[in-house]
């Protein structure tokens, strides 16, 4: 199928019509937010370009509907800078009211009593027409820590298989559904078309949990903070990755940094990447006939869902908390989550939104979004453990020794699991 879905035009239309849809969803008791007192909500984020444009427009609309509430957006540049700014702010008691945050960041803040438990807000603040339970379970789980809820989902994506239909049709094969299919299709494309069949993105440490789970294994035990991937299934996954990279028909992004480049120039037939990258591929693909497909699976079907949530910091006053929650809820109402998804390439976070006429008709016209939305039933959020960021960095060092220096998978797995466990233990 051809993916000519004209995201830029839809984006402009979505933003232009944003105010019409948003204003219809505001609670009738607007003037009662924070008891009518003047409140400022500071929101730290890392959105840029079209993502930031949408957020600015939505925030302006929210502010115009609430005379006593002003949400102030403060762009921290990127996720790395946002993480560092948040760490510094919580230590100095200067945290913003709310911020984008990954689940593993929230784990660290929660351990130091820096976050607001949103349970009471959730129980009393959602309408029957759009209840909290309408948010996909995988996203609710990402914000749930024990009996507490510390955030609402925001920009969410999953991994999908990007497929050059022209190349696969040329050699008479279809998009792979299993690991074995992936090997055979990649080899056929290479032998008959002279093009690398499949590529891995850099940063395999972030994707490795998916391969382990698909092999039937477990990555870590979140409850006991214990590494579990040094297993038969973990070795199977790592060996599969290593063999494919070292084959004639496989590669890793390497100096290209991102495989969307080689993919859109026709130098790689398939790769697994974030669904949030769909707009970037569309921008560069020209007339190429391409699509996305669900990630190939092995013993188990498993697709990671990723992205940040919006969390609230305990330093906020009661009035700021109340106003901030109204804004957080506003961003994920049915109309907004569809508009956000259409504009940015991220996923709607509500089941009702995924089933809405606005979204289903959009996917009919832009079929590359069908695969990401089809994976909710097999979706998982990676387990959250202390020191998760340092753990992944330690894993990367071992993986690069395997990829670039020829370290065998058995030794790599042993070193990687020990390094990961050391970082978890160090962070506790």
Helices and strands as residue ranges (DSSP letters): H 7-16, H 18-22, G 23-25, G 30-36, E 39-45, H 49-64, E 69-75, H 79-91, E 98-101, H 103-111, H 119-125, G 132-134, H 137-142, E 144-145, E 148-149, E 151-164, H 165-171, H 179-193, E 196-200, H 204-214, E 220-221, E 226-227, H 232-246, E 250-252, G 254-256, H 259-264, E 268-274, G 275-277, H 278-284, E 290-293, E 303-312, H 318-331, H 334-344, H 351-354, H 357-365, H 368-373, G 376-378, E 379-380, H 388-405, H 409-427
